[in-house]
Amino acid sequence: MTISITPPFQTVKAVPVDAASANSNGHSATAKKEIQGFTASPVQPVPNTAAIPSNHGVPTALKTILYQPTSRRHNTFKSVSHRRSWTDSRDTFQNTARREFTLLSANHRWANHLVTLKYLTEFTAFEICAIWFALRALLKLRHVIAFAVAEITTRSHVLPDGSRRYFPINRIHYHILVDSDLSERQLRGVFNRSCLDAGLMKGEFEVQYEPIRNRREFEHKCKYILKFDTFAEQAILFQPGTGINKVCSIGRWFINPDGTRANKDKMWKSIVAGWYQNKAAADSTSTSK
């Protein structure tokens, strides 16, 4: 009995082989059972258009729409989870972007390369998560230390009045800040090889490269990829429930002054505590005068 892998790893059932064919092949007939990620011949592979498994947490209705057609903008004081803060509204998006930018600025590591990985083909939310999981693991194995931000791709259109506007399309790209001593050619080779190993085909992705020369340029790129501050109007909200991580690190990106791995939550708490201490010191100075 031959075994074939069925992307993107749906749960299918194997049809039991009848006793005659089983004895002729030297195998005993087995009971019907579920096989995760495999299909037993002569069962035909399940097409990629099948419903996404419910245990993945991705609603079927969202598998072709990754972005919100109208980004909500409202003031909110309710507490939202870290993942929902990127999808709840533009206000929570900017608050979370400010947090990530502050952490990147306070981190004891900064990038000297900005790599943009563009998907040239539309993928479902399930496929995007699966490809990125494999790609992230491969980059980590190849000693790439980076910070990645997922973003909806836009396409420009010329309006009747001659102005140009950008509209979101159902594709995604990643801005990846890389701290590496590799040259541009070597870094392109690492990303191209990792994308192919992760299951992408030639023509389905594109790798773009930009050097980062100093710390000031690094902070400018951070604001750009997070769509924070002067780039806030370019922010596009993801649909909630897609399972796509907006930001993630590859390898030991956040580090302490001694080079050990740093915890983002502890870093943020220490930053906030420092803000309160500075505010209290300023208030005491003003009252003493």
Phi, psi and omega in degrees: 000126180271150181241132178233141180279137181247103176287152355266062172064055175279162176272119181233167180251138178271134179278129181294143180278140181292162188296322183296311181291329179293317181292325180293330179272356178084016179238150178275153180291135181249156179286161180293134181211160179273138178238122182277113174085002180230153177234130181269130177295145009267023178293134181285144179299144179285129181292161181292345181278003179292162181296143179288137181304138183292334182287352177278344178083013180252111178300142182299328182293341183261004188285345178245352178241111183264337187244163175271122182303324177238113180285121182288137176231112177202156177279133181222140179243005178282149180279131179236155180291166183297323180288319181290338182295339176276347186237351187288307180198172177294327181293312178293328176300312181292324177296317179289323177296322177296320178297313181294321179295320178296320178293319178295323180288325181276348181292152180267029175215138174223161189266152173243006176220143169239113180253129177250120179255113183254133172271122181269000180234146176284130177239155173286165179299323178297315181293322178299315179296318182293317180294316182293324177300315179290319182294319179297319179294320180293318178295323178293320178295332179267020171062037174268127177250120189205168174230124188244145177231124177274144184211148177285136179281143178243159178229135184277144177226140177268122181278165181303330180280002179094350179281160182245130178233155181250129181241141180289148174237170186276053176226168185225153172216160182241130168264122187237115174276123187240131172255104185205152175268004181288154176282172180299317181296316180294320181292320176298320179296319179297314182289319179297315180294321180292321178296318178294320179292334181280355177113355178282147179258159176298134185096350178263353181211164179216136181247122177246151187228139174222133176279151175241117191268330184211177183293323180296319177293326177298314180294325176295318178294325178297317177297323182292312184286333177274352184055056183240153175065244184291345180257016186296327182291344181271000184290136176235126184277139173285157169292138176290144176091005180285338182085001181276129177283127179291314179231149175197157179250151178242119183077199183270080182279308180275121184227159175274172178302331179274003177092357178281160181294135180255147176267128184296320181295319178293322176300316182294319179297320179292325178294315180295320177298321177296322177299315181294322178296317178295322179293318179295321178295320179293321180293319179294324178294319180292323179289325180293329179286000000 
